[in-house]
Amino acid sequence: MAESQLIGYVRKSNNGGALKFSIDTKAFEDAQRFSTKDGREYVQLIANIPKVREIISGEREVTSMCQIIES
């Protein structure tokens, strides 16, 4: 069964030219990681594409950024 863990939020910048990612440092420290062949570690995060499009178009202010945790 998969669970969603809140890691942070996605917003549009004040001037509208970029997306801002606000990540909770404690949640990021606790997030599941995976390693690549070269030994680098990554945290995989997701955001809902339709909600991000709504942020870009100005219909929405913010959406969540999560990690799917397989149990």
Secondary structure, DSSP 4 states (H G I P E B T S, - for coil): -EEEEEEEEEEE-TTSSSEEEEE-HHHHHHS--EE-TTS-EE---B--HHHHHHHHHTS-SEEEEEEEEE-
